[in-house]
């Protein structure tokens, strides 16, 4: 059996709700985007795609190896932006600041631990973010810039990273359904 899997950090429900409120402002603008539901907002650290279910244990061990010795650390949800650029958006996101500088090294350890399992490092730089929406109909929108400017330098909230989660993503007609397969707890 195959499992569509990824490793992520999930912000707590109050921050997910704050981020969803910002998403709602954009939704009222009738932009042709596919919006992420509040409970699905997360920071992806590693996307695997379809993997054999028997690989879940090895992936969990890689997560444990990467998290070894890592204490819980704060992240701040700040800034609003688009990939690849605001003039031609494909993804709308809220950026994450890492005041303790712990996320980057954790990400690198996780990437290194997954390489021997046959999952190569990403070709693009790591840009920690929470995805709000993906563009369905590519095009320019004059409605986007004013809303982005309004939220440009806002602090949306801060949260303590205490776990890494291995998720299964099941694609369904109404959108993806995420299920936590395994979790690794950081030191307190």
C-alpha positions, 0 to 999 in steps of 0.5 A: 500500500502507498501513503502520500506523506509529508513532515510538517510543523502544525501551529496551534489552533488559535494561530491557525484561526488568526491566519484563517481570518486573514485568508477570509479577507482575501476570499471576500475579494473573489480571487480565483484561488483554492483556499487552505482550511484553518485546520490544514494550515501547517509548515511543510518541512519535507514532502515525500509524495507516495511512499510504500507504507512500510517506509513510515518506520524509517521516515519516523526514525529519520525524524527522531534522528533530526530532532535528537537534542533539539529543544522546543523553540518559538516561531513568529508568523509575520509578513504576507507574500506570494510565490514566485512574485506578487505580480504573478502569484501562484501561492499566497503565504504568511512567512515565519520568523525564527528568533532562536535560529533553530528551524534552519538547522533542524530542517538541514538535519531532517533533510540529511537524515532523509537522503539515505532513505532515497529522498533527495534535498530540495533544489530550491532554498528553504523559505518557511511559510504557512500556505493560505491559498494556491492560484487556480486560474493564473493571472494578475489581480489588481485586488491583491496589492492593496490587501498585501500592503495592509498585512505586510508588516503584521505580527500574526502570532507566535507559537512554540514548536514542540513536535514534528508530525508525519502526515498522510495526505489523502486526496478527495473530491472536497480537498485533501484530508490530513492524518497524523501517522507519527509524531516526534516530541522535541525536548522541553 
